[in-house]
Amino acid sequence: KQRHHEARRTETALRTVALDHGLLHAVQFALVLEVFDADQLLAVQRCHEGQAGIEAAVAQLLDLKERHDVQGTGQPR
């Protein structure tokens, strides 16, 4: 019977640790948001938009190359 109580205590301790880690992650996220002001967030957003534009251009070039590599039989080289 004592082992059963120890298992319950272990489960409770693990739940507490999991809750503490969840709160820690929430605080870290809040601190990250606090560090950035509106101008910085806009700069980060523009950076991501620029990367998306580059990625789209690369994808288009790869698509064109793939189409060019297909011979008249419809089979890739």
Buried (B, 14 or more C-beta within 10 A) or exposed (E): EEEEEEEEEEEEEEEEEEEEEEEEEEEEEEEEEEEEEEEEEEEEEEEEEEEEEEEEEEEEEEEEEEEEEEEEEEEEE
